[in-house]
Amino acid sequence: MAVFAYTDASVTINSVDLSDHVTEATIEYSADEVEVTAMGDTAHARIAGLTDSSISVTFNQDYAASEVDATLFSLIGAAAFNVVLKPTSGSVSATKPSFTQSSVLTSYNPQGGSIGDAGSTSASFSNAGGTGLARATS
C-alpha cells in the first residue's frame, strides 16, 4: 500500500466494529520532551521520555442497539477497553498496520448538530496506561 485515499478505515471500539459510521479518525502519538542539559553544555539537550497517545473519532450518530450510542454511552467512566484503528478494512500487513490502544473514553457528545445536518457525534479516547499504542503488521 503506497499513498492512498482514506476511504475504508476500520474502527473497532470495545470489540464492536463501528467502521460504517466513521467519518473521521485520528491517532495522536507523542513522547514527552525531557530536558537533560548539564553544566558545560552550550545548548539545550533533550531526550524522549514516556510516550502517550490519544484517538479521536467522528461518527454518523446511530441510537440503534449495538451501534454508536449504545457502544459509547456506557464507556464513560468504565474500565479500560481496546480501540483498534486500521487504514483499511483489509488484512493487517506490513503496508496495512493496525494500531491498538488500551483506552478510556474521556469525551463523548451523544447529541448535537445544526438544522438540516446529518446527526453526528465525536469521541476522544486517551491512553489507559500500560504499554501505550501498539502497532501490528501481521
N, C-alpha and C positions, 0 to 999 in steps of 0.2 A: 504494500500500500504506500503510495507516494503522496503527494499533495492531493487532498480530497475535499469535497463539499460535505459539510457536517449536516447530513440529512437522514442518517439512520442510526443515531446514537442509541445505546442501550442503557437504561437506568433501572436498577433494582434496589428497592428500599425494604429492609427487613424481610427479605425473600419474596417480595411482591414486585413483579415486573410492571412498571408504570410507563414504559417507553412510549406507548401510543398516546400519552397525554403530555409528553415533554415538548416544550418549545425552546428551551434554553437550558444548558447545563455547563457549569464551570467548576474547575478544581483550582484552588489556590494552594500552592505548596511552597513553603519557605523555611529558612533556617534563621535562628537568632544570630545577630551580629555581636560577637563577644570581643571587646577590646582587650588586647594583650600588650599594649605599648609599655615599654620599660625604660628606665633611665638609660640615657645614651642614644636612644632612638631619635631620629630627626623627623620622623613622620609617624602617623598613627599606624599601628599594626592590628590586624583583626583576624580572628578565626571564626569558622562556622560553629554555632552551638547547636542546641536542640532544634529538631525540625518540628514543624507544625503544618497542619493542613485544614482546609475547610472546603465544603462543597455547597454550591448554590444551584438551585433548580427552579425553573418556572414551568408551571403546568397549565394546561387547559383544565379548569376545575371540573370535578365529577363527584357527585354525592352518592352514587350507587354503591352497593355493598362491594367490598374488595377493590374499590377504586381509590382515587386520590384522597378525598377527605377521610374515608374510613381507615385508610392506612396511616395517614399523618396525624390526625387529631389526637389519637391515644398515645403518640410517641413523645409529646411534650412532657418532660419530667420523667420519662421512662429510662430504664437501664440501657446501656449501650447496645447497639444493633449495627449490622453492616449496611453500608451503602456501596454499591458497585456500579461504576461507570465504565462503559466501553465505547470506543469511537464508532463502532458499527455493531449490528446485531449478529454478525458472523462469528465464526470460531476465533478464539483467542490465539494469537501467534506473535512472532517477533515484530511483525509490522502492524498488528492489531492488538495492542496490550489492553489488559483490564486493570482498573485501579480500584482497590478496596480500602475503605476507611471504616474502622470501628468508630461509630458516631453517636452523638447525642443531638437531638433536634433542638436548636436554640431559637428558631424563629419560624413561625408558620402563620400565614394570613388566610384564614379559611374563606373569607369573602371580600370582594372588592371589585371595583371597575367603574367605568363610566357608561352612561346610557348608550345602548347600541353596541357596545364592545362585547367580545367573547368573554365569558366568565373565566378569569384566570386567577392563579394563586402562586405564591412563591414560598420556598422553604430554604432555610440555611442549616447546614449540618456541620458541627465542629468536631474535631478530633477528640475522641474519648480517652485518649492516652494509650499507653502500652507501646505497640510497635509503630504507630502512626500510619501513614499512607503506604500501602503495599502495591507494587507493580508486578503483574504476572504476564508472561509471554507464552505460556503453554497451559 
